[in-house]
Amino acid sequence: MATDKLLHALAFGGLALLLARAAHWRRPEAILSRKLWFGALGASALGLLLELCQALTEYRSADPWDWIADTVGALLAIGVVSLLFAWVPRRAHG
């Protein structure tokens, strides 16, 4: 059971980072925090949508704890990246 939730957190943490990267390519002028929040909220929304779809599927079962694990993983991933970017000095563009 705990392994299942850890896998959810890892998968949706990775998804949050991929969505944030996609947001960077779409709008490079946007601030980093906005891109990261887009990634986290997008991953969480997709996790919720998947659980709702599973609730409507006969052979699957929805688990709200899966969605919570998805959201926690996404938030942890953007938190780690935020700390990393705050800690690593920026290179001057010149």
N, C-alpha and C positions, 0 to 999 in steps of 0.2 A: 504493500500500500504506500509506504513512504517513498519507495523507489519510483512508483508511478507519478507521484506528485513532483519529485525531483526532476524526472524526465520532462514533465509538463513545464516546469519552471525553466529548465535549460532550453527547451525548444522555443518557447515564447520569448525568452530573453534574447535568443539569437534572432528571432523574427523582429523584435523591437529594434534591434540594431540595424537589421537589413532595411526596415522601413525608414529609419532615420537616415540611413545612407541614401535611399531613394529620394527622400525629401531634400537632401543636400543637392543631388543632381538636378532635381526639379526646380528648386529655388536656392541657389548657392548664396544669395545675398541675405537670406533669413538668418537670424541669430541661432547659435548652436542649441540653446535651451529649447527653443521652439521646435526645432527638428527632432530633438530627443523626446520631447513630450508627444509629438505627433507619432513617433515610433511606439512609445509605450501605450498610448491610448488606442492606436490602431491595432496593436497586438492584443490588447485586452478586449477590444470590441470583437475581433475575430474569434477569440476564445469563447466569448459569450455566444456569438452566433453559432459556433460549432456545437456548444452544449444545447442550445435551443433546437438545432437540427437533430441532434441525437435524441432529444425528448420526443420528437415527432416520428422517430424511426422505430419500427416494431422490434428489431433485433438488437438495438443499442439502448443504453440507459444514460441519462444525463446526471452529472454529478456537480453540484455547485462548488465543491471543493476543488475540482479540476480547474474551473474558471478562476478561483482565488489563486491557485498555484500558478496559472498562466499570468495573471496580473502581477503577482509578487515577483515572478521571474523577470517580467518586462521592466518593472520598477527597479529591481536590483541591477539589471544590466545597464539601464540609463544612469543609475546612480554611480556605478563604477566608472563608466565613461566620463561622466561629469567630473568626478574626482580626478581622474587621469588627466583630463584636459586642464583642470585648474592647477594641477601639480607640474605638468610638463610645460616648460616655457615656450612661448610662441616664437617662431622664426620671423624675422623682419623680411617683408617683401620689398625688394628694392630694385 
